[in-house]
Amino acid sequence: MDKRPLLSQGILILVFTILAGCGPDTEQETDSDQRREVGDRLTSIEEGLDGPEAIRYDPGQDAYFISNFNGSSSEADSNGYIAKAQPDGTIDSLKFMTGTEEAPLHSPRGMYITGDTLFVADLKGVHGFHTQTGQQLAFADFTEFEPGFLNDVAVGPDGAVYVTDTGQARVYRMSGTEVTIAADSLEDPPNGITLDPDNQQLIIAPWGGGQTFRSITADDTTPRDFISAGSGGNFDGIEPYNGSFLVSSQADTSIYLLGEDRESRAIIKTAPEPADIALDTKRNRVAVPYIELDRVDIWEIEAGQQQ
């Protein structure tokens, strides 16, 4: 009997078996490799959160502060609050900071810590809270400037608080409760802002289609081109990281690592759009809030992601 047909059938069966086995395994391996490349999501914080817009890590207490809209982001409803959470995801105090009857939190956004004070951008101005007690220490009213959307805050090398206004495309300077316009009519509406500890300048993340990050200094608030992301857009939170910067991009739901003289690249893929992030300096992690999900994810930054 001629065995060639049987041999051909055997070969075909073997080939189909290999192909069938390779499909799912290859896809699974690719997904696994991708997860390793972008790091690991370690835990989530979500108990009681409602529209978390920003998060800030306090190394002194080893805790997170999370600002929550808890309703509208544009109405004076007095519903906003700031939660205090542990790095393992547990909530210490859901409404740790709420403001006062005269100056309540409405829709708190970006935050910045200096000493024992947490500065918070809100609908009508900037609040200052004691990081350990949650007591409101001060409030600066911005309503005379008709702000469009006060968004993020950072303390400059001069000790003043700089506040971005995405709606009016400007940056304010706040010294005590005295407020002035530091930079106006910016080319791209400013969203996130942070202090560059190496060069003592403030770096501004652009909102909208722009990909150029600009910088200002305390002595010269004329915006200058600092770095271009090359991709992404609708940038939100920005944090200094080992001579580079971590920044959240809502256009492609990613966390980018930006280096002034290095290639910029996405290192974490999030879902959905990431808001104002925080860097856990003790554990080499980045905390990512999602307004839409009422949740914060904690991601590990792997050694291979660092530049």
C-alpha positions in Angstrom: 0.0 0.0 0.0 1.2 3.5 -0.9 1.9 5.3 2.4 2.4 8.8 0.9 -1.2 10.0 1.4 -1.1 8.9 5.0 2.2 10.6 5.5 0.8 13.8 3.9 -2.2 13.7 6.1 0.0 13.2 9.2 2.0 16.2 8.2 -1.1 18.3 7.7 -2.5 17.3 11.1 0.8 18.1 12.7 1.0 21.5 11.1 -2.6 22.4 12.1 -2.0 21.2 15.6 1.1 23.4 15.9 -0.7 26.4 14.4 -3.7 25.9 16.6 -1.5 25.7 19.6 0.6 28.7 18.7 -2.3 31.2 18.2 -3.5 31.5 21.8 -0.1 30.9 23.4 1.5 33.5 21.2 -1.2 36.1 22.0 -1.0 35.3 25.7 2.8 35.6 25.7 2.5 39.0 23.9 0.1 40.3 26.4 2.3 39.1 29.2 5.3 40.8 27.7 3.3 44.0 27.3 2.3 43.9 30.9 5.9 43.4 32.0 6.9 46.3 29.7 4.4 48.7 31.2 4.7 47.6 34.8 2.3 46.1 37.2 -0.9 47.5 38.6 -0.4 46.7 42.3 -3.7 47.8 43.9 -6.6 50.2 43.6 -8.2 52.8 45.9 -11.9 53.2 45.4 -13.9 52.9 48.6 -16.1 56.0 48.8 -14.3 57.9 46.1 -16.4 60.1 43.8 -14.9 61.8 40.9 -11.2 61.7 42.0 -9.4 64.4 40.0 -6.0 64.5 41.6 -3.8 62.7 44.1 -0.8 63.8 46.1 1.7 61.7 48.0 2.9 62.9 51.4 6.3 61.4 52.2 6.2 62.7 55.8 3.1 60.7 56.7 3.5 58.0 54.0 0.0 58.7 52.8 -2.0 59.8 49.8 -4.4 62.8 49.6 -7.1 62.4 46.9 -9.3 65.3 45.8 -12.9 64.4 44.8 -15.4 66.4 42.8 -18.3 64.5 44.4 -20.7 66.1 42.0 -20.2 68.9 39.5 -16.8 70.1 38.5 -18.2 73.6 37.7 -20.8 74.4 40.3 -20.5 75.8 43.8 -22.2 72.9 45.5 -19.9 72.6 48.6 -19.7 68.9 48.0 -16.0 68.5 47.4 -13.7 66.6 49.7 -10.2 65.3 50.1 -9.7 61.7 51.2 -6.6 60.4 53.1 -5.5 56.9 52.1 -2.7 54.5 52.8 -0.3 53.1 50.1 -2.0 49.7 50.4 -5.3 51.2 49.2 -7.1 51.5 52.5 -8.9 54.8 53.4 -7.9 56.4 56.6 -10.5 59.2 56.4 -12.8 59.6 53.4 -13.6 63.3 54.1 -10.4 64.4 55.8 -10.6 67.9 54.3 -13.8 69.7 53.4 -13.1 73.4 54.0 -15.1 75.7 56.2 -18.6 77.1 56.0 -17.3 80.4 54.7 -14.9 78.7 52.2 -16.0 75.1 51.5 -14.5 72.8 48.9 -16.6 72.7 45.8 -14.6 70.7 43.2 -11.0 70.3 44.4 -8.4 69.5 41.7 -4.6 69.7 41.7 -2.6 69.7 45.0 0.9 70.5 46.2 2.6 70.0 49.6 5.1 72.4 51.2 6.0 71.9 54.9 2.7 70.9 56.7 0.5 72.6 54.2 -1.5 71.1 51.4 -2.5 73.6 48.8 -5.5 72.7 46.7 -6.9 74.4 43.6 -10.7 74.7 43.7 -13.6 76.3 41.8 -13.2 79.8 43.3 -9.7 79.8 44.7 -6.9 78.0 46.5 -7.3 76.4 49.9 -4.5 75.6 52.3 -4.9 72.6 54.7 -2.9 71.2 57.5 -1.7 67.8 56.3 -1.9 66.1 59.7 -5.1 67.6 61.1 -7.1 68.3 57.9 -7.9 71.8 59.3 -8.2 74.6 56.7 -5.5 77.1 57.3 -6.2 79.7 54.6 -8.2 80.5 51.5 -7.3 82.8 48.6 -10.2 84.0 46.6 -9.6 84.2 42.8 -13.1 85.3 41.7 -12.1 88.8 40.9 -10.0 87.3 38.0 -13.1 85.4 36.7 -11.2 82.1 36.5 -12.1 79.7 33.8 -10.9 76.5 35.5 -8.3 76.6 38.2 -6.6 73.3 37.7 -3.2 72.7 39.4 -0.8 74.2 41.9 2.9 74.2 42.6 5.2 76.1 44.9 8.0 77.9 43.1 11.6 78.5 44.3 10.5 81.9 45.6 8.0 80.3 48.0 5.0 81.6 46.1 2.2 79.3 44.9 1.6 79.1 41.1 -1.8 78.2 39.9 -2.8 77.1 36.3 -6.1 78.3 34.8 -7.0 76.0 31.9 -10.1 78.0 31.0 -8.3 81.3 30.8 -5.0 80.0 29.5 -3.0 81.7 32.2 -0.9 81.1 35.3 -1.4 83.0 38.6 1.1 83.8 41.4 -0.2 83.6 44.9 1.9 85.1 47.8 -0.1 84.7 51.1 -3.6 85.6 50.0 -2.4 88.2 47.4 -3.0 87.0 43.9 -1.5 88.3 40.6 -1.4 87.1 37.0 2.0 85.7 36.3 1.5 84.6 32.7 -1.4 85.3 30.4 -2.7 84.2 27.0 -0.6 81.1 26.9 -0.3 79.4 23.5 -1.6 76.2 24.9 -4.0 76.2 27.9 -2.0 75.1 30.9 -3.1 72.1 32.9 -0.6 70.4 35.3 2.3 72.3 36.8 5.3 71.2 38.9 8.7 72.5 40.1 11.8 71.2 38.4 14.1 70.6 41.4 17.2 70.5 39.2 16.8 73.8 37.4 14.4 75.6 39.8 11.9 76.3 37.2 8.2 75.5 36.8 7.2 73.1 34.1 3.7 73.4 32.6 1.8 70.6 30.9 -0.3 71.7 27.9 -4.0 70.9 27.5 -5.5 70.4 24.1 -3.6 69.3 21.0 -0.3 70.8 21.9 2.7 68.6 22.8 5.2 71.3 23.9 5.8 71.6 27.6 6.9 75.1 28.6 8.7 76.6 31.6 8.7 79.8 33.6 10.8 81.0 36.5 10.1 83.2 39.4 12.2 86.0 37.9 10.9 85.6 34.3 7.4 84.3 33.8 7.5 84.5 30.0 6.9 80.9 28.9 9.7 79.2 27.1 9.7 75.9 25.2 11.1 73.2 27.5 10.4 69.8 25.9 8.1 68.2 23.3 6.4 64.9 24.0 6.2 64.0 20.3 2.9 62.1 20.9 0.0 62.1 23.2 -2.1 65.1 24.2 -4.5 66.6 26.7 -1.7 66.3 29.3 -2.8 66.5 32.9 -0.7 65.7 35.9 3.1 66.1 35.8 5.7 64.9 38.4 9.5 65.2 38.5 11.2 61.8 38.4 14.9 61.0 38.4 15.9 64.0 36.2 12.9 63.4 33.9 9.2 63.8 34.3 6.1 61.6 34.5 3.1 63.0 32.8 -0.4 61.7 32.2 -1.8 61.9 28.7 -5.6 61.7 28.2 -5.5 61.7 24.4 -4.0 58.1 24.3 -4.7 57.1 27.9 -1.0 56.7 28.8 1.6 57.7 31.4 4.7 59.2 29.7 8.3 59.5 30.8 9.7 62.7 29.4 13.4 63.5 29.5 14.8 66.9 28.5 17.6 65.4 26.4 16.2 61.9 25.9 13.5 60.2 23.9 10.0 60.5 25.4 7.9 57.4 25.6 4.7 56.0 27.0 5.5 53.5 29.9 2.0 52.7 31.2 -1.2 52.2 29.4 -4.2 53.2 31.5 -7.9 53.0 31.0 -9.8 55.2 30.8 -8.3 58.8 30.8 -5.7 59.4 33.6 -6.1 62.6 35.6 -3.6 64.3 37.9 -1.0 61.7 39.0 1.2 61.4 42.1 4.7 59.8 42.5 5.2 57.6 45.6 8.9 58.4 46.2 9.3 55.7 48.8 8.2 52.8 46.7 8.9 53.9 43.1 5.2 53.9 42.2 2.8 56.2 40.4 -0.8 56.7 41.5 -3.3 57.4 38.7 -6.8 58.7 39.4 -9.7 58.1 37.0 -12.6 60.6 37.4 -14.9 58.3 35.3 -14.3 55.2 37.3 -14.3 56.7 40.8 -11.0 54.9 41.3 -7.2 55.4 41.8 -4.8 52.7 40.5 -1.3 52.3 41.9 1.3 51.2 39.3 4.8 50.0 39.9 7.5 51.7 37.8 9.9 49.0 36.8 13.6 49.3 36.6 13.6 48.9 32.9 11.3 51.9 32.4 13.7 54.3 34.0 16.0 56.3 31.7 
